Amino acid sequence: MSGISLLIFTTWAAMIMAQRGWPGFNLFLLTGIGFYIAAGAAHVINMVIDRDIDKCTERTATRAVAAGLMGAR
């Protein structure tokens, strides 16, 4: 389970407590989708920013951007 999943579960718990009940399926679904989109965007930004550092590190040298498999425009 990833860190983003732990954040989603605690957010959903807070939503239930704030609403004092079920806040609705659509709100739960959109919150979850939004969290995963935001996490994906953060990972992409991190890979682009760290591409030069990743080339120098053995553990991260094979990542797609660092290895040149994907371009970073």
MIDOSE-1310 file (N, C-alpha, C; in nm, 2 decimals, decimal comma, always signed):
residues 73
msgi	+0,08/-0,12/+0,00/+0,00/+0,00/+0,00/+0,09/+0,12/+0,00; +0,06/+0,22/-0,08/+0,14/+0,33/-0,10/+0,10/+0,44/+0,01; +0,19/+0,54/+0,02/+0,17/+0,65/+0,11/+0,04/+0,73/+0,08; +0,01/+0,74/-0,05/-0,11/+0,81/-0,10/-0,23/+0,74/-0,05
slli	-0,23/+0,61/-0,05/-0,35/+0,54/+0,00/-0,38/+0,57/+0,15; -0,27/+0,58/+0,23/-0,29/+0,61/+0,37/-0,34/+0,75/+0,39; -0,30/+0,84/+0,30/-0,35/+0,98/+0,31/-0,50/+0,98/+0,27; -0,54/+0,90/+0,17/-0,68/+0,90/+0,13/-0,77/+0,84/+0,24
fttw	-0,72/+0,73/+0,30/-0,81/+0,67/+0,40/-0,83/+0,76/+0,52; -0,72/+0,84/+0,56/-0,74/+0,93/+0,67/-0,83/+1,05/+0,63; -0,82/+1,09/+0,51/-0,91/+1,20/+0,46/-1,05/+1,15/+0,45; -1,07/+1,03/+0,40/-1,21/+0,98/+0,40/-1,27/+0,96/+0,54
aami	-1,19/+0,92/+0,64/-1,23/+0,91/+0,77/-1,27/+1,05/+0,83; -1,19/+1,15/+0,80/-1,22/+1,29/+0,84/-1,35/+1,34/+0,77; -1,37/+1,30/+0,65/-1,49/+1,34/+0,58/-1,62/+1,28/+0,65; -1,61/+1,15/+0,68/-1,72/+1,09/+0,75/-1,75/+1,15/+0,89
maqr	-1,64/+1,18/+0,96/-1,66/+1,24/+1,09/-1,72/+1,39/+1,08; -1,67/+1,46/+0,98/-1,72/+1,60/+0,96/-1,86/+1,60/+0,92; -1,90/+1,51/+0,84/-2,04/+1,50/+0,79/-2,13/+1,43/+0,89; -2,07/+1,36/+0,99/-2,14/+1,28/+1,09/-2,23/+1,18/+1,01
gwpg	-2,17/+1,11/+0,92/-2,23/+1,01/+0,84/-2,17/+1,00/+0,70; -2,23/+0,94/+0,61/-2,18/+0,91/+0,48/-2,20/+1,04/+0,39; -2,09/+1,10/+0,34/-2,10/+1,22/+0,27/-2,14/+1,20/+0,12; -2,15/+1,08/+0,08/-2,20/+1,05/-0,06/-2,09/+0,98/-0,14
fnlf	-2,13/+0,89/-0,23/-2,04/+0,81/-0,31/-1,96/+0,90/-0,40; -2,03/+1,00/-0,47/-1,96/+1,08/-0,57/-1,85/+1,16/-0,51; -1,87/+1,22/-0,39/-1,76/+1,29/-0,32/-1,65/+1,20/-0,29; -1,68/+1,08/-0,24/-1,57/+0,98/-0,21/-1,49/+0,95/-0,33
lltg	-1,56/+0,92/-0,44/-1,50/+0,88/-0,56/-1,41/+0,99/-0,62; -1,47/+1,11/-0,63/-1,39/+1,23/-0,68/-1,27/+1,26/-0,60; -1,28/+1,25/-0,46/-1,17/+1,27/-0,38/-1,06/+1,17/-0,40; -1,09/+1,05/-0,41/-0,99/+0,94/-0,44/-0,93/+0,96/-0,58
igfy	-1,00/+0,99/-0,68/-0,95/+1,02/-0,81/-0,85/+1,14/-0,81; -0,90/+1,24/-0,74/-0,82/+1,36/-0,73/-0,68/+1,34/-0,66; -0,69/+1,26/-0,56/-0,56/+1,23/-0,48/-0,47/+1,15/-0,58; -0,51/+1,05/-0,65/-0,43/+0,98/-0,73/-0,37/+1,06/-0,85
iaag	-0,45/+1,15/-0,91/-0,41/+1,23/-1,01/-0,30/+1,33/-0,96; -0,32/+1,38/-0,84/-0,22/+1,47/-0,78/-0,09/+1,40/-0,75; -0,10/+1,28/-0,70/+0,02/+1,20/-0,67/+0,09/+1,17/-0,80; +0,02/+1,13/-0,90/+0,09/+1,10/-1,03/+0,16/+1,22/-1,09
aahv	+0,10/+1,34/-1,08/+0,16/+1,46/-1,13/+0,28/+1,49/-1,05; +0,28/+1,47/-0,92/+0,40/+1,50/-0,83/+0,51/+1,40/-0,87; +0,48/+1,28/-0,90/+0,58/+1,18/-0,94/+0,65/+1,22/-1,07; +0,57/+1,27/-1,17/+0,62/+1,31/-1,29/+0,71/+1,43/-1,28
inmv	+0,67/+1,53/-1,20/+0,75/+1,65/-1,17/+0,88/+1,61/-1,11; +0,88/+1,52/-1,01/+1,00/+1,47/-0,94/+1,09/+1,40/-1,04; +1,04/+1,32/-1,13/+1,13/+1,25/-1,22/+1,20/+1,35/-1,32; +1,12/+1,45/-1,36/+1,18/+1,55/-1,45/+1,29/+1,63/-1,38
idrd	+1,26/+1,68/-1,26/+1,35/+1,76/-1,18/+1,48/+1,68/-1,15; +1,46/+1,55/-1,11/+1,58/+1,47/-1,07/+1,64/+1,39/-1,18; +1,61/+1,41/-1,30/+1,67/+1,33/-1,41/+1,82/+1,33/-1,41; +1,88/+1,45/-1,39/+2,03/+1,45/-1,39/+2,09/+1,38/-1,27
idkc	+2,03/+1,40/-1,16/+2,08/+1,33/-1,04/+2,06/+1,18/-1,05; +1,94/+1,14/-1,11/+1,92/+0,99/-1,12/+2,02/+0,92/-1,21; +2,08/+0,99/-1,31/+2,18/+0,93/-1,40/+2,30/+0,89/-1,32; +2,33/+0,96/-1,21/+2,45/+0,94/-1,13/+2,44/+0,84/-1,02
tert	+2,31/+0,80/-0,99/+2,29/+0,71/-0,88/+2,25/+0,57/-0,93; +2,32/+0,47/-0,88/+2,30/+0,34/-0,93/+2,16/+0,29/-0,92; +2,10/+0,32/-0,81/+1,96/+0,27/-0,78/+1,86/+0,33/-0,88; +1,88/+0,45/-0,92/+1,78/+0,52/-1,00/+1,83/+0,54/-1,15
atra	+1,94/+0,49/-1,19/+1,99/+0,52/-1,32/+1,91/+0,45/-1,43; +1,83/+0,35/-1,40/+1,75/+0,29/-1,50/+1,61/+0,34/-1,51; +1,58/+0,45/-1,44/+1,44/+0,51/-1,45/+1,43/+0,56/-1,60; +1,31/+0,57/-1,64/+1,28/+0,60/-1,78/+1,34/+0,73/-1,83
vaag	+1,32/+0,83/-1,76/+1,37/+0,97/-1,80/+1,52/+0,97/-1,79; +1,58/+0,92/-1,68/+1,72/+0,92/-1,66/+1,79/+0,83/-1,77; +1,73/+0,72/-1,80/+1,79/+0,63/-1,90/+1,77/+0,68/-2,04; +1,70/+0,78/-2,06/+1,67/+0,83/-2,20/+1,56/+0,76/-2,27
lmga	+1,48/+0,68/-2,21/+1,37/+0,61/-2,27/+1,25/+0,70/-2,30; +1,25/+0,81/-2,22/+1,14/+0,91/-2,23/+1,21/+1,04/-2,23; +1,15/+1,13/-2,31/+1,21/+1,27/-2,32/+1,14/+1,35/-2,21; +1,21/+1,46/-2,17/+1,16/+1,55/-2,07/+1,15/+1,69/-2,14
r	+1,04/+1,72/-2,20/+1,03/+1,85/-2,27/+1,00/+1,96/-2,18
